[in-house]
Amino acid sequence: MVRLIPFLFLMYVIAFLDRVNVGFAKEEFQAHAGISDAAYAMGAGLFFIGYALFEVPSNLILTRVGARWWMCRIMVTWGLISAAMSLVNSEFLFYLMRFLLGVAEAGFFPGVILYITYWVPHAFRARCNAMFYFGIPLASVLGAPLSGALLEMDGVAGILGWQWMFAIEGLIACVVGVWAFFYLDDSPAQAKWLTDDQRTTLQAALDAEDGAKQGPHRLLSSLVDPRVLYFCLIYFLIQCSVYGMTFYLPTQVSEAVGSEEVGLLVGLVTAIPWTIALVVNIVVNTAADRLAQPKKRFVAAACVAAGSVGIAASAAFSNPYLAIAGLSVAAAGYISVQPVFWTFPAAYLTGTAAAAGIGLINSLGNLGGFVAPVAKTWVESTLHSDTAGLYLLALCGFGAAALFLTLSRAEDPSRTPQADADPEASHH
């Protein structure tokens, strides 16, 4: 995994940065492109409509053409569209480009989650997912200062700062996409960097796990399976909290530090919560891998509940230090819960059903990224409160925690003979 996970993580850093960099350019972008607050919220969310519509088809195509071809296509097309955001000058174009960006990126995340199941046995999957999820906080640890610095290039060569940001970060995605084509292998059987014994042993372990899974094996049955839909609801509530916070985090930080605009200073301060999330993420998920699958629900519930306490605290405290502390707890909780979450559907689904089911969970779940900004804006406008929207996002996280806790040992949808066994036994 030393070869694969760091590269997948690099891809996710770029994907997440291109997805949320509109948050860094919010003030300047709206002013120059004539985008209202309501239009910004709508456009930020439209990404997830395009994303949701094409998730399942994209994942099914990946299983047919292979990961390296399809990941290359995804990254190059989304990079070009992200760069083209620099040309937006109206609300209509903003809506169109955000929707197309979602269409282009559809399938990347569930494709990687599926790809990891081709390579990583269940006992190691939470920590591998956690390493992949480093992409979210690192996109902000590195991306926040980068985006802030690019915004300060305002006027260089007659180009606005937000245009520089979209163009450069989009073209980076294109370069890494081409690199992915030459770097990735579709399966262990094609990995020349493994010995014959390593390929045989790894494939045998993965095949044995697939044979023991109790979930649906057919495409259509996975799309209507009650347990899969239950996973969709949990992930939807998590994503409402995650993206509701992410899209507005730079603005929250700028208010906390008393800065009137988002620049390098705000970018550096914004990196603090994500730096903390990096450490907490790997610690939590390494510990989770030592637990039997049913017990991981307690870890997941605790993480998402802590994240909700943090985001509520950031809204309640006017002291900037306490507000940043709250945002740090929120980032750590919301990032750490997601790698644990994905061990549940991955332990339940196999074959074509895994491609379709994981795609469906991610697509419907990510609709939270559409709902959250719109709901946050509506609640704040209706209640005439600048903090009501953050409290709403916190409630979504508490709802996800409650749903995790209902996954009792007897009803745990990911329960298999392997899941009930001590994962550490696989080490010996």
C-alpha positions as CSV (number, residue, x, y, z in Angstrom):
1,M,0.0,0.0,0.0
2,V,3.0,2.2,0.3
3,R,2.9,2.6,-3.5
4,L,-0.9,3.1,-4.0
5,I,-2.3,4.9,-1.0
6,P,-0.1,8.0,-1.2
7,F,-0.9,8.5,-4.9
8,L,-4.6,8.1,-4.3
9,F,-4.3,10.5,-1.5
10,L,-2.6,13.0,-3.8
11,M,-5.4,12.7,-6.3
12,Y,-8.0,13.3,-3.5
13,V,-6.1,16.4,-2.3
14,I,-6.5,17.9,-5.8
15,A,-10.1,16.7,-6.2
16,F,-11.2,18.2,-2.9
17,L,-9.4,21.4,-3.5
18,D,-11.0,21.9,-6.9
19,R,-14.4,21.1,-5.4
20,V,-14.2,23.7,-2.6
21,N,-11.8,26.4,-3.8
22,V,-14.9,28.4,-4.7
23,G,-15.2,29.0,-1.0
24,F,-11.8,30.8,-0.9
25,A,-12.8,33.0,-3.8
26,K,-16.3,33.7,-2.5
27,E,-16.2,37.4,-1.9
28,E,-14.1,38.5,-4.9
29,F,-15.7,36.0,-7.2
30,Q,-19.2,37.2,-6.3
31,A,-18.3,40.8,-6.6
32,H,-16.7,40.5,-10.1
33,A,-19.0,37.9,-11.6
34,G,-22.2,39.4,-10.2
35,I,-23.2,36.4,-8.1
36,S,-25.7,36.9,-5.2
37,D,-25.5,35.0,-1.9
38,A,-28.5,32.9,-2.9
39,A,-27.0,32.2,-6.3
40,Y,-23.6,31.3,-4.7
41,A,-25.4,28.8,-2.4
42,M,-27.3,27.3,-5.4
43,G,-24.2,27.0,-7.6
44,A,-22.1,25.5,-4.8
45,G,-24.7,22.9,-4.4
46,L,-25.4,22.2,-8.1
47,F,-22.0,20.4,-8.2
48,F,-23.6,17.6,-6.2
49,I,-26.6,17.2,-8.6
50,G,-24.3,16.5,-11.5
51,Y,-22.1,14.4,-9.2
52,A,-25.1,12.3,-8.0
53,L,-26.6,11.6,-11.4
54,F,-23.4,10.1,-12.8
55,E,-21.9,8.3,-9.8
56,V,-23.3,4.8,-10.4
57,P,-22.7,4.8,-14.2
58,S,-19.2,6.0,-13.7
59,N,-18.4,3.3,-11.2
60,L,-19.8,0.6,-13.5
61,I,-17.6,1.9,-16.3
62,L,-14.6,1.8,-14.1
63,T,-15.2,-2.0,-13.5
64,R,-15.2,-2.5,-17.3
65,V,-12.4,-0.3,-18.6
66,G,-10.1,-0.4,-15.5
67,A,-9.1,2.2,-12.9
68,R,-6.1,3.8,-14.7
69,W,-8.1,4.7,-17.8
70,W,-11.1,6.0,-15.9
71,M,-9.2,7.9,-13.2
72,C,-7.2,9.6,-15.9
73,R,-10.4,10.6,-17.8
74,I,-12.0,11.9,-14.6
75,M,-9.1,14.0,-13.5
76,V,-8.3,15.6,-16.9
77,T,-11.9,16.6,-17.6
78,W,-12.6,18.0,-14.2
79,G,-9.3,19.9,-14.3
80,L,-10.2,21.5,-17.6
81,I,-13.7,22.5,-16.3
82,S,-12.3,23.8,-13.0
83,A,-9.8,25.9,-15.0
84,A,-12.7,27.2,-17.1
85,M,-14.3,28.6,-13.9
86,S,-11.9,31.5,-14.4
87,L,-14.1,32.6,-17.3
88,V,-17.4,32.7,-15.4
89,N,-19.1,36.2,-15.6
90,S,-22.8,35.5,-14.8
91,E,-25.0,33.4,-12.6
92,F,-26.0,31.1,-15.5
93,L,-22.4,30.3,-16.3
94,F,-21.7,29.7,-12.6
95,Y,-24.6,27.2,-12.4
96,L,-23.5,25.5,-15.6
97,M,-19.9,25.1,-14.7
98,R,-20.6,23.9,-11.2
99,F,-23.0,21.3,-12.6
100,L,-20.5,20.1,-15.3
101,L,-17.7,20.0,-12.7
102,G,-19.9,17.5,-10.7
103,V,-20.5,15.4,-13.9
104,A,-16.8,15.3,-14.7
105,E,-15.8,14.3,-11.2
106,A,-18.6,11.8,-10.7
107,G,-17.2,8.4,-9.8
108,F,-13.8,9.5,-8.5
109,F,-14.4,9.0,-4.8
110,P,-16.6,5.8,-5.0
111,G,-14.2,4.6,-7.6
112,V,-11.3,4.9,-5.2
113,I,-13.2,3.3,-2.4
114,L,-14.0,0.4,-4.7
115,Y,-10.4,0.3,-6.0
116,I,-9.2,0.0,-2.4
117,T,-11.3,-3.2,-1.9
118,Y,-9.5,-4.7,-4.9
119,W,-6.2,-4.4,-3.0
120,V,-6.7,-4.1,0.8
121,P,-8.1,-6.9,3.1
122,H,-10.9,-5.9,5.5
123,A,-8.7,-5.9,8.6
124,F,-6.6,-3.0,7.2
125,R,-9.2,-1.1,5.4
126,A,-10.2,1.6,7.9
127,R,-6.6,2.8,8.3
128,C,-6.1,2.7,4.5
129,N,-9.3,4.7,4.0
130,A,-8.0,7.1,6.7
131,M,-4.8,7.7,4.7
132,F,-6.8,8.3,1.6
133,Y,-9.0,10.7,3.6
134,F,-5.9,12.7,4.5
135,G,-6.7,14.4,1.2
136,I,-9.5,16.4,2.8
137,P,-7.6,18.1,5.6
138,L,-4.4,18.3,3.5
139,A,-6.3,20.0,0.7
140,S,-6.9,22.7,3.2
141,V,-3.6,22.6,5.1
142,L,-1.7,23.1,1.7
143,G,-4.6,24.3,-0.4
144,A,-5.8,27.1,1.9
145,P,-2.4,29.0,1.8
146,L,-2.0,28.1,-1.9
147,S,-5.5,29.5,-2.7
148,G,-4.9,32.5,-0.5
149,A,-1.6,33.2,-2.2
150,L,-3.1,32.9,-5.7
151,L,-5.9,35.3,-4.8
152,E,-3.2,37.8,-3.9
153,M,-1.9,37.6,-7.5
154,D,-4.8,39.9,-8.3
155,G,-3.9,42.1,-11.3
156,V,-0.8,40.2,-12.4
157,A,-0.8,40.1,-16.2
158,G,-4.2,41.8,-16.0
159,I,-5.8,38.7,-14.5
160,L,-7.9,38.7,-11.4
161,G,-6.7,36.7,-8.3
162,W,-9.7,34.3,-8.3
163,Q,-9.1,33.6,-12.0
164,W,-5.5,32.7,-11.3
165,M,-6.7,30.4,-8.6
166,F,-9.2,28.5,-10.7
167,A,-6.8,28.2,-13.7
168,I,-3.7,27.0,-11.9
169,E,-5.4,24.6,-9.6
170,G,-7.5,23.1,-12.5
171,L,-4.4,22.6,-14.7
172,I,-2.6,20.8,-11.8
173,A,-5.5,18.2,-11.8
174,C,-4.9,17.6,-15.6
175,V,-1.2,16.9,-15.0
176,V,-1.9,14.4,-12.2
177,G,-4.6,12.7,-14.3
178,V,-2.1,11.9,-17.0
179,W,0.3,10.7,-14.4
180,A,-2.4,8.3,-13.0
181,F,-2.7,6.6,-16.3
182,F,1.0,5.5,-16.2
183,Y,1.2,4.9,-12.5
184,L,-1.9,2.9,-11.4
185,D,-2.5,-0.9,-12.0
186,D,-6.0,-2.1,-12.3
187,S,-5.6,-5.1,-10.0
188,P,-2.9,-7.1,-8.0
189,A,-2.7,-9.5,-10.9
190,Q,-1.2,-6.7,-13.1
191,A,1.2,-5.3,-10.5
192,K,4.7,-6.0,-11.7
193,W,6.0,-4.4,-8.5
194,L,4.6,-7.4,-6.5
195,T,6.3,-10.8,-6.5
196,D,4.4,-13.9,-7.7
197,D,3.9,-15.1,-4.1
198,Q,2.6,-11.7,-3.0
199,R,0.1,-11.5,-5.9
200,T,-1.2,-15.0,-5.2
201,T,-1.5,-14.6,-1.4
202,L,-3.2,-11.1,-1.6
203,Q,-5.7,-12.3,-4.2
204,A,-6.6,-15.4,-2.3
205,A,-7.3,-13.4,0.8
206,L,-9.5,-10.9,-1.0
207,D,-11.4,-13.7,-2.8
208,A,-12.1,-15.5,0.5
209,E,-13.5,-12.3,2.0
210,D,-15.7,-11.7,-1.1
211,G,-17.1,-15.2,-0.9
212,A,-18.2,-14.7,2.7
213,K,-20.1,-11.4,2.3
214,Q,-23.8,-11.6,2.9
215,G,-25.0,-8.6,0.9
216,P,-26.6,-8.6,-2.6
217,H,-24.4,-9.7,-5.5
218,R,-26.5,-8.3,-8.4
219,L,-26.6,-4.7,-9.6
220,L,-30.3,-4.0,-9.3
221,S,-30.8,-5.7,-6.0
222,S,-28.0,-3.5,-4.5
223,L,-29.8,-0.3,-5.6
224,V,-33.0,-1.1,-3.7
225,D,-31.5,-3.0,-0.7
226,P,-32.8,-1.5,2.5
227,R,-29.4,-1.7,4.2
228,V,-27.8,0.1,1.3
229,L,-30.4,2.8,1.5
230,Y,-29.8,3.1,5.3
231,F,-26.1,3.7,4.6
232,C,-27.2,6.4,2.1
233,L,-29.1,8.2,4.8
234,I,-26.2,8.1,7.3
235,Y,-23.8,9.4,4.7
236,F,-26.2,12.1,3.6
237,L,-26.4,13.5,7.1
238,I,-22.6,13.3,7.5
239,Q,-22.1,15.2,4.2
240,C,-24.6,17.9,5.2
241,S,-22.4,18.7,8.1
242,V,-19.1,18.3,6.3
243,Y,-19.8,20.5,3.3
244,G,-22.0,23.0,5.1
245,M,-18.9,23.7,7.2
246,T,-16.3,23.4,4.4
247,F,-17.9,25.8,2.0
248,Y,-18.2,28.6,4.6
249,L,-15.1,27.8,6.7
250,P,-12.8,30.5,5.1
251,T,-15.6,33.1,5.7
252,Q,-16.0,31.9,9.3
253,V,-12.3,32.1,9.9
254,S,-12.0,35.6,8.4
255,E,-14.8,36.8,10.8
256,A,-13.1,35.1,13.7
257,V,-9.7,36.8,13.1
258,G,-11.3,40.1,12.1
259,S,-10.1,40.1,8.5
260,E,-12.3,41.8,5.9
261,E,-11.1,39.5,3.0
262,V,-9.8,36.0,2.4
263,G,-6.1,36.1,1.8
264,L,-2.9,34.4,2.9
265,L,-3.5,35.1,6.6
266,V,-7.0,33.6,6.6
267,G,-5.7,30.7,4.5
268,L,-3.0,29.9,7.1
269,V,-5.5,30.1,10.0
270,T,-7.9,27.9,8.1
271,A,-5.2,25.3,7.9
272,I,-5.2,24.9,11.7
273,P,-8.4,22.8,12.0
274,W,-7.4,20.6,9.1
275,T,-3.9,20.0,10.6
276,I,-5.4,18.7,13.8
277,A,-7.8,16.6,11.7
278,L,-4.9,14.9,10.0
279,V,-3.5,13.6,13.3
280,V,-6.8,12.6,14.8
281,N,-7.9,10.9,11.6
282,I,-5.1,8.3,11.5
283,V,-5.1,7.7,15.3
284,V,-8.9,7.0,15.4
285,N,-8.9,4.8,12.3
286,T,-5.8,2.8,13.3
287,A,-7.6,2.1,16.6
288,A,-10.9,1.3,14.8
289,D,-9.1,-1.4,12.7
290,R,-8.4,-3.3,16.0
291,L,-12.1,-3.6,16.7
292,A,-14.6,-6.2,15.4
293,Q,-16.8,-4.6,12.7
294,P,-19.9,-4.2,14.9
295,K,-18.0,-2.2,17.6
296,K,-16.8,0.3,15.0
297,R,-20.3,1.9,15.1
298,F,-19.4,3.3,18.5
299,V,-16.3,4.9,17.1
300,A,-18.2,6.4,14.2
301,A,-21.0,7.7,16.4
302,A,-18.5,9.3,18.8
303,C,-16.6,11.0,15.9
304,V,-19.6,12.5,14.2
305,A,-21.2,13.6,17.5
306,A,-17.9,15.3,18.5
307,G,-17.8,17.1,15.1
308,S,-21.3,18.4,15.8
309,V,-20.4,19.7,19.2
310,G,-17.4,21.5,17.6
311,I,-19.4,23.2,14.9
312,A,-22.1,24.3,17.4
313,A,-19.4,25.6,19.7
314,S,-17.8,27.6,16.8
315,A,-21.2,29.3,16.4
316,A,-21.7,30.0,20.1
317,F,-18.4,31.5,20.9
318,S,-17.5,35.0,19.9
319,N,-13.9,34.6,21.2
320,P,-11.8,33.9,18.0
321,Y,-9.6,31.4,19.9
322,L,-12.6,29.4,21.1
323,A,-14.2,29.6,17.7
324,I,-11.1,28.2,16.0
325,A,-10.9,25.5,18.7
326,G,-14.5,24.5,17.9
327,L,-13.9,24.4,14.2
328,S,-10.8,22.2,14.9
329,V,-13.0,19.7,16.8
330,A,-15.5,19.8,14.0
331,A,-13.0,19.1,11.3
332,A,-11.4,16.2,13.3
333,G,-14.7,14.6,14.0
334,Y,-16.2,14.9,10.6
335,I,-13.0,13.7,8.8
336,S,-12.4,10.8,11.1
337,V,-15.9,9.3,10.9
338,Q,-15.8,8.8,7.1
339,P,-13.1,6.2,6.8
340,V,-14.9,4.2,9.5
341,F,-18.2,4.6,7.8
342,W,-16.9,3.1,4.5
343,T,-15.9,-0.1,6.2
344,F,-19.6,-1.0,6.7
345,P,-20.7,-1.0,3.0
346,A,-17.4,-2.5,1.9
347,A,-17.9,-5.4,4.3
348,Y,-21.4,-6.0,3.1
349,L,-21.2,-5.6,-0.7
350,T,-19.3,-7.5,-3.4
351,G,-18.9,-7.8,-7.1
352,T,-21.0,-5.6,-9.4
353,A,-23.3,-4.9,-6.4
354,A,-20.3,-3.3,-4.7
355,A,-19.6,-1.0,-7.7
356,A,-23.3,0.0,-7.9
357,G,-24.0,0.2,-4.2
358,I,-20.9,2.2,-3.2
359,G,-21.7,4.6,-6.1
360,L,-25.3,4.9,-4.9
361,I,-24.3,5.6,-1.3
362,N,-21.8,8.2,-2.3
363,S,-24.1,9.9,-4.9
364,L,-27.2,10.1,-2.6
365,G,-25.0,10.9,0.4
366,N,-23.3,13.7,-1.4
367,L,-26.6,15.4,-2.1
368,G,-26.0,16.7,1.4
369,G,-23.5,19.0,-0.3
370,F,-26.3,20.5,-2.3
371,V,-28.8,20.6,0.6
372,A,-26.5,22.0,3.2
373,P,-25.5,25.4,1.7
374,V,-29.1,26.1,0.6
375,A,-30.6,25.0,3.9
376,K,-28.0,27.0,5.9
377,T,-28.8,30.2,3.9
378,W,-32.6,29.7,4.2
379,V,-32.5,29.1,7.9
380,E,-30.3,32.1,8.6
381,S,-32.5,34.3,6.4
382,T,-35.7,33.0,7.9
383,L,-34.6,33.3,11.5
384,H,-32.5,36.4,10.9
385,S,-29.6,34.7,12.6
386,D,-26.0,34.4,11.4
387,T,-25.5,31.2,13.5
388,A,-28.7,29.3,13.0
389,G,-27.4,27.6,9.9
390,L,-24.4,26.1,11.8
391,Y,-26.7,24.8,14.5
392,L,-28.8,23.1,11.8
393,L,-25.6,21.4,10.4
394,A,-24.8,20.2,13.9
395,L,-28.2,18.6,14.2
396,C,-27.5,16.7,11.0
397,G,-24.4,15.3,12.6
398,F,-26.2,14.2,15.8
399,G,-28.8,12.5,13.6
400,A,-26.0,10.5,11.9
401,A,-24.6,9.5,15.3
402,A,-28.0,8.2,16.4
403,L,-28.3,6.1,13.2
404,F,-24.8,4.6,13.8
405,L,-25.9,3.5,17.2
406,T,-28.9,1.7,15.9
407,L,-26.6,-0.7,14.0
408,S,-26.8,-3.3,16.8
409,R,-24.7,-6.4,16.8
410,A,-27.6,-8.6,15.8
411,E,-28.7,-6.3,13.0
412,D,-25.3,-5.0,11.8
413,P,-25.6,-5.0,8.0
414,S,-21.9,-5.6,7.6
415,R,-21.7,-8.6,9.9
416,T,-19.9,-11.5,8.4
417,P,-17.8,-14.3,9.9
418,Q,-14.7,-12.3,9.0
419,A,-16.1,-9.1,10.5
420,D,-16.9,-10.8,13.8
421,A,-13.4,-12.3,14.1
422,D,-10.6,-10.3,15.7
423,P,-9.0,-8.4,12.9
424,E,-5.6,-8.7,14.6
425,A,-5.8,-12.4,14.0
426,S,-5.1,-11.8,10.3
427,H,-1.7,-10.5,11.2
428,H,-0.5,-13.9,12.5
